[in-house]
């Protein structure tokens, strides 16, 4: 973040607040919209800091920013079971996370020698149910639940169970590992508590333990609400961090609501607003026009971190210093390979690994122009396991 120290206000910010105030009026009149803001603490960043908490946070962030950590996933397991077919049912292939995991499944399937078909649910309940019905009717060896709640397709899930078709989820339930209700051989995801904690630790470390933070969430989604509450609890471990606002912006409304809310926050908090954490990177794509219209510099403040997914557009914003400084990305390709390995274990009558990848923080300094997080070592490890 050249030119600015995180936590230090840009000199020109205060002078630009008048233009923000005009833009904020519409947002302040929008109380009838779904979603609302809660303002638990409107004070400026505290002077007390939190030296011990900050030191631990800095150590955790340094570890998470490493790009050369050795593979810590499975290194043993059954050899490749031949002649299998998978169907990947996608919540929507316009979701970069869902699509990235699907690409990883395709890559791994080519290596192990299986056939994969992707069926796009189109992002609607009816579309996802139709896609699951089609997948079950094909009677494949296994079905991937790609980014949606299996309970939304309970009839199809039950039918798959009757036919003996194992299900592996990607972000299908909150926790990694096997699930009995809904019945998944395993679920592949990072741990939400780890993602929330490292996002908050990044704010604490980068601010020197003195920050005015805004949290952006979608409280209508239990998983997202849980993540943002974990973020808030982790920030609260540092007395020098003040939570200025807890913004509830439903994801379907993000493109229309976020610019207005950002304008209102700029007008309301001024230089006291130093950092932001959003449960998904997409909010910062929608926030950028408001920051730009207010004359804010792309390098911050406020310094922004996305606690989820790490889609290509987030990496591009970070690398080009456009209103986002960091993301906690999912290792999408690695998770696709893990999905194939978990199915191979199911077909061989072996238990699931329950592996969850460690969290990573991507910044302009360590991403080196990449548009995804692709950790080292997993391809060689899985090839060795499968004998391919």
C-alpha positions as CSV (number, residue, x, y, z in Angstrom):
1,X,0.0,0.0,0.0
2,X,2.5,2.6,-1.2
3,X,2.2,6.1,0.0
4,X,0.1,5.4,3.1
5,X,0.5,3.7,6.4
6,X,-2.7,1.7,7.2
7,X,-4.6,3.5,9.9
8,X,-3.3,7.0,8.9
9,X,-5.9,9.2,7.3
10,X,-5.2,10.6,3.8
11,X,-4.7,14.4,4.1
12,X,-7.3,15.2,1.4
13,X,-10.1,13.1,2.8
14,X,-11.7,15.7,5.1
15,X,-11.9,18.2,2.3
16,X,-13.8,15.8,0.1
17,X,-16.5,14.9,2.7
18,X,-18.9,17.6,1.4
19,X,-19.4,15.8,-1.8
20,X,-19.9,12.6,0.1
21,X,-22.6,14.3,2.2
22,X,-24.7,15.1,-0.9
23,X,-24.5,11.5,-2.0
24,X,-25.4,10.3,1.4
25,X,-28.8,11.8,1.6
26,X,-30.4,9.1,-0.5
27,X,-28.9,6.5,1.7
28,X,-30.1,8.1,4.9
29,X,-33.7,8.1,3.5
30,X,-33.6,4.4,2.6
31,X,-34.8,3.1,6.0
32,X,-37.6,1.1,4.4
33,X,-35.2,-1.1,2.4
34,X,-34.4,-4.6,3.6
35,X,-31.2,-4.7,5.5
36,X,-30.1,-2.1,7.9
37,X,-27.0,-0.7,9.7
38,X,-26.2,-1.2,13.3
39,X,-23.8,1.3,14.9
40,X,-22.4,-0.4,18.0
41,X,-19.7,2.2,18.5
42,X,-19.2,5.5,16.8
43,X,-16.1,6.6,18.7
44,X,-12.8,7.2,17.0
45,X,-10.0,4.6,17.1
46,X,-8.9,4.1,20.6
47,X,-5.5,5.3,21.9
48,X,-5.1,2.2,24.1
49,X,-4.1,-0.2,21.4
50,X,-3.5,-3.8,22.2
51,X,0.2,-4.7,22.1
52,X,-0.1,-8.4,23.0
53,X,-3.1,-9.0,20.7
54,X,-1.4,-7.0,18.0
55,X,1.8,-9.1,18.2
56,X,-0.2,-12.3,17.9
57,X,-2.2,-10.9,15.0
58,X,1.0,-9.8,13.2
59,X,2.5,-13.3,13.6
60,X,-0.7,-14.9,12.3
61,X,-0.8,-12.6,9.3
62,X,2.8,-13.2,8.4
63,X,2.1,-16.9,8.4
64,X,-1.1,-16.5,6.3
65,X,0.7,-14.3,3.7
66,X,3.3,-17.0,3.0
67,X,3.0,-18.5,-0.5
68,X,5.5,-21.3,-0.2
69,X,4.1,-23.3,2.8
70,X,4.5,-27.1,2.2
71,X,1.4,-29.2,1.5
72,X,-0.2,-30.2,4.7
73,X,-3.0,-32.3,3.3
74,X,-3.3,-36.1,2.7
75,X,-0.3,-37.9,1.3
76,X,-1.7,-41.5,1.6
77,X,-4.9,-43.1,0.4
78,X,-6.3,-45.6,-2.1
79,X,-5.0,-45.8,-5.7
80,X,-7.2,-44.6,-8.5
81,X,-10.5,-46.4,-8.9
82,X,-11.1,-46.5,-12.7
83,X,-14.1,-45.8,-14.9
84,X,-16.1,-43.4,-12.8
85,X,-18.3,-40.5,-13.7
86,X,-19.1,-37.4,-11.8
87,X,-21.8,-34.7,-12.2
88,X,-21.0,-31.3,-10.7
89,X,-24.3,-29.5,-10.0
90,X,-23.4,-25.8,-9.8
91,X,-25.4,-23.2,-7.9
92,X,-24.5,-20.9,-10.7
93,X,-21.5,-20.9,-12.9
94,X,-21.5,-17.1,-12.8
95,X,-20.3,-17.4,-9.2
96,X,-16.5,-17.4,-9.6
97,X,-16.0,-19.6,-6.5
98,X,-18.4,-22.3,-7.8
99,X,-16.9,-22.1,-11.3
100,X,-13.3,-22.2,-10.0
101,X,-14.0,-25.4,-7.9
102,X,-15.7,-26.9,-11.0
103,X,-12.5,-26.3,-13.1
104,X,-10.4,-27.9,-10.4
105,X,-12.7,-31.0,-10.5
106,X,-12.3,-31.2,-14.3
107,X,-8.5,-30.9,-14.0
108,X,-8.3,-33.7,-11.4
109,X,-10.7,-35.9,-13.3
110,X,-8.6,-35.8,-16.4
111,X,-5.6,-36.9,-14.3
112,X,-7.4,-39.8,-12.6
113,X,-9.2,-40.8,-15.8
114,X,-12.8,-40.0,-15.0
115,X,-15.6,-38.2,-16.8
116,X,-17.2,-35.1,-15.5
117,X,-20.4,-33.3,-16.5
118,X,-21.3,-29.8,-15.1
119,X,-25.0,-28.9,-14.8
120,X,-25.7,-25.2,-14.1
121,X,-28.5,-24.5,-11.7
122,X,-28.7,-20.9,-12.8
123,X,-28.8,-19.5,-9.3
124,X,-32.5,-20.0,-8.8
125,X,-34.3,-22.5,-6.5
126,X,-36.2,-24.0,-9.4
127,X,-33.1,-24.2,-11.6
128,X,-31.0,-25.9,-8.9
129,X,-33.8,-28.4,-8.2
130,X,-34.0,-29.2,-11.9
131,X,-30.3,-29.5,-12.2
132,X,-30.2,-32.0,-9.3
133,X,-33.1,-34.0,-10.8
134,X,-31.2,-34.2,-14.0
135,X,-28.0,-35.3,-12.2
136,X,-29.7,-38.0,-10.3
137,X,-31.5,-39.3,-13.4
138,X,-28.1,-39.7,-15.1
139,X,-27.1,-42.1,-12.2
140,X,-23.5,-41.1,-12.1
141,X,-20.9,-42.6,-9.8
142,X,-21.0,-39.4,-7.7
143,X,-22.6,-35.9,-7.5
144,X,-21.0,-32.7,-6.3
145,X,-23.2,-30.2,-4.5
146,X,-21.6,-27.1,-5.8
147,X,-22.3,-24.1,-3.5
148,X,-25.9,-24.6,-2.4
149,X,-27.8,-25.9,0.5
150,X,-28.6,-29.6,0.0
151,X,-31.8,-29.2,2.0
152,X,-33.1,-27.1,-0.8
153,X,-33.1,-30.3,-3.0
154,X,-34.0,-32.7,-0.2
155,X,-36.1,-34.9,-2.5
156,X,-33.3,-35.3,-5.0
157,X,-30.8,-35.9,-2.2
158,X,-33.0,-38.7,-0.8
159,X,-33.3,-40.3,-4.2
160,X,-29.5,-40.2,-4.7
161,X,-29.2,-42.0,-1.3
162,X,-31.7,-44.7,-2.5
163,X,-29.5,-45.2,-5.6
164,X,-26.3,-45.4,-3.6
165,X,-24.8,-42.3,-5.2
166,X,-22.4,-40.6,-2.8
167,X,-22.6,-36.8,-2.5
168,X,-19.6,-34.5,-1.9
169,X,-20.3,-30.8,-1.1
170,X,-18.3,-27.7,-1.9
171,X,-19.4,-25.0,0.5
172,X,-22.7,-27.0,0.9
173,X,-22.8,-26.8,4.7
174,X,-20.9,-24.6,7.1
175,X,-18.2,-27.0,8.3
176,X,-15.7,-29.1,6.5
177,X,-15.9,-32.9,6.7
178,X,-18.6,-35.6,6.6
179,X,-22.2,-34.6,7.3
180,X,-25.1,-36.9,8.4
181,X,-27.8,-34.3,8.1
182,X,-27.8,-33.5,5.2
183,X,-26.1,-36.7,4.1
184,X,-22.8,-35.8,2.5
185,X,-19.8,-38.1,2.3
186,X,-17.9,-34.9,3.0
187,X,-18.0,-31.2,2.5
188,X,-15.0,-29.3,1.2
189,X,-14.5,-25.8,2.5
190,X,-12.2,-23.7,4.6
191,X,-13.2,-23.2,8.2
192,X,-15.3,-20.1,8.6
193,X,-13.9,-19.4,12.1
194,X,-10.4,-19.4,10.6
195,X,-11.4,-17.0,7.8
196,X,-13.1,-14.6,10.2
197,X,-10.2,-14.6,12.7
198,X,-7.5,-13.9,10.1
199,X,-9.5,-11.2,8.5
200,X,-9.9,-9.4,11.9
201,X,-6.2,-10.1,12.7
202,X,-5.2,-8.4,9.4
203,X,-7.1,-5.2,10.5
204,X,-5.5,-5.3,14.0
205,X,-2.0,-5.9,12.6
206,X,-2.2,-3.4,9.8
207,X,-3.6,-0.7,11.9
208,X,-1.1,-1.1,14.7
209,X,-4.0,-1.9,17.0
210,X,-5.8,1.4,16.5
211,X,-8.6,1.3,13.9
212,X,-12.1,2.5,13.2
213,X,-13.7,-0.5,11.4
214,X,-16.8,-1.1,9.3
215,X,-18.2,-4.7,8.9
216,X,-20.3,-5.5,5.9
217,X,-22.5,-8.6,5.8
218,X,-25.7,-10.1,4.6
219,X,-27.6,-11.0,7.8
220,X,-30.3,-12.8,5.8
221,X,-27.8,-15.7,5.1
222,X,-27.0,-17.6,8.4
223,X,-23.5,-18.6,7.2
224,X,-22.7,-14.9,6.3
225,X,-24.2,-13.6,9.5
226,X,-22.2,-16.1,11.6
227,X,-19.0,-15.1,9.8
228,X,-19.5,-11.4,10.4
229,X,-20.3,-12.1,14.1
230,X,-17.1,-14.0,14.4
231,X,-15.2,-11.1,12.8
232,X,-16.8,-8.7,15.2
233,X,-15.8,-10.9,18.2
234,X,-12.2,-11.1,16.9
235,X,-11.9,-7.4,16.4
236,X,-13.3,-6.9,19.9
237,X,-10.2,-8.6,21.4
238,X,-8.3,-5.4,20.7
239,X,-9.5,-2.4,22.7
240,X,-7.9,0.0,20.3
241,X,-10.3,-1.1,17.5
242,X,-13.7,0.5,17.4
243,X,-16.5,-0.9,15.2
244,X,-18.1,2.2,13.7
245,X,-20.8,0.4,11.8
246,X,-22.2,-3.1,11.1
247,X,-23.7,-2.8,7.6
248,X,-26.4,-5.3,6.6
249,X,-26.6,-5.3,2.8
250,X,-28.3,-8.3,1.3
251,X,-26.1,-9.7,-1.5
252,X,-28.9,-9.5,-4.1
253,X,-29.1,-5.7,-3.3
254,X,-25.4,-5.1,-3.2
255,X,-25.0,-3.4,-6.6
256,X,-27.7,-0.8,-5.7
257,X,-27.3,-0.5,-2.0
258,X,-23.5,-0.5,-1.5
259,X,-22.6,2.7,-3.3
260,X,-25.2,4.7,-1.3
261,X,-24.2,3.1,2.0
262,X,-20.5,3.8,1.4
263,X,-21.3,7.4,0.6
264,X,-23.2,7.8,3.8
265,X,-20.4,6.2,5.9
266,X,-17.8,8.5,4.4
267,X,-19.9,11.5,5.2
268,X,-20.7,10.3,8.7
269,X,-17.3,9.0,9.9
270,X,-14.7,10.8,7.9
271,X,-11.1,10.1,8.9
272,X,-12.3,7.9,11.8
273,X,-13.1,5.2,9.2
274,X,-9.8,3.4,8.6
275,X,-10.6,-0.2,7.8
276,X,-13.4,-2.4,6.4
277,X,-14.1,-6.1,6.5
278,X,-16.7,-7.6,4.2
279,X,-17.9,-11.2,4.2
280,X,-17.4,-11.3,0.4
281,X,-15.2,-9.5,-2.0
282,X,-18.1,-8.5,-4.2
283,X,-19.0,-5.6,-1.9
284,X,-15.8,-3.8,-2.7
285,X,-16.5,-4.0,-6.5
286,X,-19.8,-2.2,-5.8
287,X,-18.1,0.2,-3.3
288,X,-15.4,1.4,-5.7
289,X,-17.6,3.9,-7.6
290,X,-18.7,5.6,-4.4
291,X,-15.1,5.8,-3.2
292,X,-14.0,7.2,-6.6
293,X,-16.9,9.7,-6.7
294,X,-15.8,11.0,-3.3
295,X,-12.3,11.5,-4.4
296,X,-10.9,8.7,-2.3
297,X,-7.6,7.2,-3.4
298,X,-7.6,3.6,-4.4
299,X,-4.8,2.8,-2.0
300,X,-7.0,3.8,1.0
301,X,-7.9,4.6,3.7
302,X,-10.2,3.0,4.4
303,X,-8.2,-0.2,3.9
304,X,-10.4,-3.1,2.8
305,X,-10.2,-6.8,3.2
306,X,-12.6,-9.4,1.8
307,X,-13.3,-12.4,4.0
308,X,-14.4,-14.8,1.3
309,X,-13.8,-16.5,-2.0
310,X,-11.0,-14.4,-3.6
311,X,-12.5,-14.2,-7.1
312,X,-10.4,-12.9,-10.0
313,X,-11.9,-9.4,-9.8
314,X,-10.7,-9.1,-6.2
315,X,-7.2,-10.0,-7.1
316,X,-7.3,-7.4,-9.9
317,X,-8.5,-4.7,-7.6
318,X,-5.8,-5.6,-5.1
319,X,-3.0,-5.7,-7.7
320,X,-4.1,-2.4,-9.3
321,X,-4.6,-0.8,-5.9
322,X,-8.3,0.0,-6.5
323,X,-10.1,0.2,-3.1
324,X,-9.2,-3.3,-1.9
325,X,-5.9,-4.2,-0.1
326,X,-6.4,-7.9,0.7
327,X,-8.6,-10.9,0.4
328,X,-8.8,-14.3,2.2
329,X,-9.2,-16.5,-0.9
330,X,-10.4,-20.1,-1.2
331,X,-7.8,-22.4,-3.0
332,X,-10.5,-23.3,-5.6
333,X,-8.4,-25.5,-7.8
334,X,-7.0,-27.4,-4.8
335,X,-10.5,-27.9,-3.5
336,X,-11.6,-29.3,-6.9
337,X,-8.8,-31.9,-6.7
338,X,-9.7,-32.7,-3.1
339,X,-13.3,-33.3,-4.2
340,X,-12.1,-35.9,-6.7
341,X,-9.8,-37.5,-4.1
342,X,-12.7,-37.7,-1.6
343,X,-14.9,-39.5,-4.2
344,X,-12.1,-41.9,-4.9
345,X,-12.0,-42.7,-1.2
346,X,-15.8,-43.2,-1.1
347,X,-15.6,-45.6,-4.1
348,X,-12.8,-47.5,-2.4
349,X,-14.8,-47.9,0.8
350,X,-12.4,-45.6,2.7
351,X,-13.4,-42.7,5.1
352,X,-13.2,-39.1,4.1
353,X,-10.1,-37.1,4.9
354,X,-12.1,-34.1,6.3
355,X,-9.1,-31.9,5.3
356,X,-9.6,-28.1,5.4
357,X,-7.0,-25.9,3.7
358,X,-5.3,-23.3,5.9
359,X,-6.2,-19.7,5.4
360,X,-4.2,-17.5,3.2
361,X,-4.1,-13.7,2.8
362,X,-3.5,-12.4,-0.7
363,X,-2.1,-8.9,-1.2
364,X,-0.4,-7.0,-4.0
365,X,2.9,-7.8,-2.4
366,X,2.5,-11.6,-2.6
367,X,0.0,-12.4,-5.4
368,X,2.5,-11.3,-8.1
369,X,-0.3,-10.6,-10.7
370,X,-2.1,-13.9,-10.1
371,X,-5.9,-13.9,-10.2
372,X,-6.4,-17.0,-8.0
373,X,-4.8,-18.6,-4.9
374,X,-3.2,-21.8,-6.1
375,X,-1.1,-23.2,-3.3
376,X,1.9,-25.5,-4.1
377,X,2.2,-29.2,-3.6
378,X,-1.3,-30.7,-3.9
379,X,-1.1,-31.8,-7.5
380,X,2.0,-33.9,-6.9
381,X,0.5,-35.3,-3.6
382,X,-2.7,-36.4,-5.2
383,X,-1.0,-37.9,-8.3
384,X,1.2,-39.9,-6.0
385,X,-1.8,-41.2,-4.0
386,X,-3.7,-42.2,-7.1
387,X,-0.7,-43.6,-8.9
388,X,-1.2,-41.3,-11.8
